[in-house]
Amino acid sequence: MKKILCLLIVLMNMIQVNASDSPKIISRPIEKVNFNPVAFENRENGLTLAGILFTPRDFDKSKQYPAVIVAGPMYSTKELTQSIYAEILATHGYVTLVYDNSTIGSSEGHPRAFEDPALKGSDARSAITYLTTLPYVNKNEIGAVGICGSGSYIPAGLVNDTTVKAIVSIVPFTVMDRIHTATDERLLKEKAEYESGGDAKRLNLIEPGSEGAAYYMNPERGAAPNYVPCVTWSQLEWHKFHPTEIIKKLHKPYLVITAENAFTRPGAEEMYENAPGPKEFHMVKGASHFEMYDVEPYVLENIDVICNFFNKYMIDK
């Protein structure tokens, strides 16, 4: 029998959501910012990545602005929660960049939705490099925010980066290495079948009725037309990825934001404890994991905490 679908599926589906539940979804301030589709190259593999650049409404290209990349949950597309945070940060005076990772959304790369931590790290480094090419970005004031899966991918991918001044993880998901839906032998076979011209086998970790489904299956929240479940053999890369260990090497200011009722809270606490510092920790009372993506009071609270953190550690005084 295949190994049990492990921790991610168990935890994400422990919380069943009543259909009558209706959290107050945040109103997106798109009319208060400038929205610019962009494309840039992953400098390490040559793939073209699709992005969105947000700037303040009163943007003046002759001035210099602090800038932030915002990356979202595992195999999410750029239009989702990362754009919410990026848009709001832009109203606070930041130039912000979201992007589809390699193989995901509108970016290049095959197989589609190959969920590889190393690949996502290279995307993040390339996104930072792209920001440094923009004449209106202050190259001494660049930060990074990662949400859920990217709360682990971003600090891991930028652990040796010398450009980013400060990093934020929001409800970081840290236990990709514990997901086993098949033996490694079976996963290698499925990969080989694809490489021989077969169809890619895919893994959908969101169960109907779960907290995750209430977000990802709702077109008013996280449903995206270009979403594709990740290929099963992504797990082979996850099993080699240990973010709570990698974080021990992150010697730059680091903020961890988690939610009181998040299934990811233990991992977030471990990320904070293992980070060498300088570091800060913030707990959002009453919130669950997915409510941190787009529910109004929690997102706004997080934005305030992030801005205070960046003002302290990233903005030149």
N, C-alpha and C positions, 0 to 999 in steps of 0.2 A: 504493500500500500504506500502511496506517496506520503511524504512527510506532511504533517498537519500544517495547514495555512497558519503561519505563526503570528507573532506578536502584533504586527500592523493590523491584520484583518480582525483579530480578536478584539483589540482595543478600539479600533474605529467603529466597530459594530456593536460594542457593549452598550452604547448610548443610542437607544431607539427614539426617534423623533415623532411626536404626534403631529398629524397633518394640520391640526388647528394652531400649532405653534407659529407665530409670525414675528420674528425679531425685527426691530426697526433697522432696515438696511440704510446705510449712509447715502446721502445725496451726493453724487459726484460733482465736483466743482469744475467740470470741463469748460464751462463758459468763462471761468476766471483765469484760465491758463491758455497758452499757445500749444497747439498739438501739431507735431511735425513727424510724419513717417520718415524713417531713415534706414539705410542699409550700411553695414560695415563688414569687414572681413575678419574671420577668425584667423589670427596671424600664425597659428600653429598647425592648422589643417587646411587652410585655404577656402573653407566654406563661407558662403555669404549668409550673414545673419540679418533677419528683419527686426527692426526696432521702432520704438516711438520715443521721440525726444519732447519733453515738456519744458516749457520756459514760463517764467512769470508773465502775466498779462502786460505789464509795463516794461517788458524786456527791451534792453538797449544793447545792441551788439558791440557797441564801443566800450562797454563796461566789462568788469570781471565778476563772475559769479561762482559761488561754491557749487559743486556738482556731486550727484549721488547716483549710483546704479541701484536698481531695485529688482531683485529676482524672486520668483514665486515658488509655489509648491511643486512637488515632483510632477513632471511631465505636464505642467500647466502652461497655457498660452499667455502671451504678454498682455492680453486685454483684461485679464482677471484681476485678482487682488493686488498684484504688483502695480497695476496701473492706478488703482485707487490710492495707494500710498504715494505713488510718484506724483499724481495730480495734486494731492493735498500738500506734499512737500514743496511743489512748485509755487503754490500760493504763499509759502513762507520764504520765497526768495531763492530757491535752489533751481538749478538746471538738473533735470532728472531723466534717466534713461532706463527704459525697460526693453526687453528683447526676447525673442523666441530662441531657445537653446538650439544647438545643432541637432538636426533630425526632428525637430518639433515645430508645430505651427507652420509659419510661413518661411522658416529658415531652411537652408539646404541640408542634405545629409541623408544617408540610408544605412540600415533599415529605418523606416520611420518610427519615431518614439523609442529609440535606443537610449535607455536611461543609465548613463555612465557617469559616475562622479568625476572621473578624470576629464572627460569631455566637457562637463559643465564647468569645471575649474578653468579649462582653457578658454571657454566662452567668456567667463567673468574677467579674466585677464585681458582678453581682447576688447571687451566693452570698456574697461578702464583706459586702455591704450587709445581707443577711439575718442573718449572724452578729452584726453590730453591734446588731441589734434584740433580741438575747437578753440578758436582764438578768444572767445568770451568766457572760457572756463579757467578759473584760477587753479593752476596745477598744484598749488600747495594746499588746496582745500577740496579734496576729493574723498568721498566716503562710499560705503556699500551697505546695503540692507538685504538680508535674505529672510524669506518667510517659509516656514515649514521645512520641506526638504532642502531648500536653498539656505535655510538657517544653519545647515551643516555644510552644504556645498560651498557657500561663499567664504566662510572663514578658512576652510580647508584649501580651497583653490587659491586664496590670496595670502596664505600663511607666510610665504617668502616674498610677497610683493613689497616694493619700496615706495610706491606711489600713494596708495590708499592710506589715509591718516587714521581712520576709525571705522569699525565694523559693528553692525547690529544684527543680532539673530532674534527673530520673532517666532515664538512657539516652535523652536527647531525640532525636526524629526530626526532622531539619531540612530535608529535601530534597523536601518536597511539590511545590515549584515545578519539579522535574525529571520529574515523572510525566506522561507523554503517551501515552495509549492511543488517541487519535484526534485529528484536526485540530480546532482551535478552531471551525471552521465546522461540523463534524459535531456537536460538543458543543452548540453553540448551536441547531442543528436539533433535537437530541434534547430540549433544554430547551423549545423552542417546541412540540414535539409533545405533551409532557406538559401544558403550560399550555393547550393546546387540547383537553384531555380524554383524551389517550392515556396509556399506561402509562409509568412511569418506567423508563428504562434504568439498570441497576445494574452496579457495578464491584466484583468480588471479587478482592482482591490476594493471597489466601492459596492457595497451591498444595498439593495433597496430597503428603505425604512431606516437606514442609519443616519447618523449626524452628517457623515460625508455625503450621502445621497441628497440630503436636504440642501446641500450647497451645490454639488456638481450636477445634479439632475434638474436644477431649477434654472430656466432660461433667464430669470431676473437676477440670478446670483452668479453661479459658476459654470453654467453650461456653455460650451463653446462649439461652434460649427466645425472647427478644424481640429478638434480633440481626437486623438487616437490612443487607445490603451497601449502601454509599453510592451515591447517584445519580452517574452518570458525569460530569455537568457540574459537580460539586464541583471538578473539576480547573481550571475557569476561575477559581475563587477561589484555589486553591493556587498558580497561576502568578503571582499578584500578592503572594504571601506569602514574605518573606525573613527568617526569624527571626535568622540570624546577623548581619544588618545591624541589625535592630530592637534587638537586645540591647545595642548600643553606647549606647543611650539609657537603659538601666536603672541608675539611680543609687540602688540600695539593696542591702543584703547579698544575695549570690547564691551558691548552692552547686550545683555540677554533679557528679553521680555517674554514672560510666559503668562499663562492664565491659570487661575486657581483650580478650575475643573478640567483642564486640558489633559487628554491621555498622554500628551508629550511632556508633561511637567517634569517627571523624573529625569528625562534626558536633558531638558533645559537646565535643571539644577546642577546636573553633572557637568555640563558644558561650562557653566559659570565657575563651579568649584575647581575645575581642572585648568582653566585659563590662568596664565601667570600674572596678568594685569598689566597696566591699570584696567580695572573692570568695574562695571556696575550691573545691578540686577533689579528688575522691576516685576512685580506680581500684580496682574489685573484681577481684582476681586470679582467673583461671581461669573466670570466668563468661561466658556468652553473653548476648545481648540479652534473650531471652524468659525465661531463667533468673532474671533480675532481678525478674520479675513475682511469682513464687510459690515459688521454691526456697529451702528453709529457711536454709542458712547465709548466703546472699547477702542475703535480705530482712532478717534480723536484723542483719547487718553494716551495712546501709543505715540501718536504724532508729537504731542507735547513733550513726552519723555525723550523721544529721538532728537527733537530740535534742541532741547537742553543739553543733551549729551554731545551733539555735534558742536554746539556753541562753546562747550567746555574744552573739547579735545581736538576739534578740527578747524574751527574758524580762527584765522589769525587776528589777534587783538592789536 
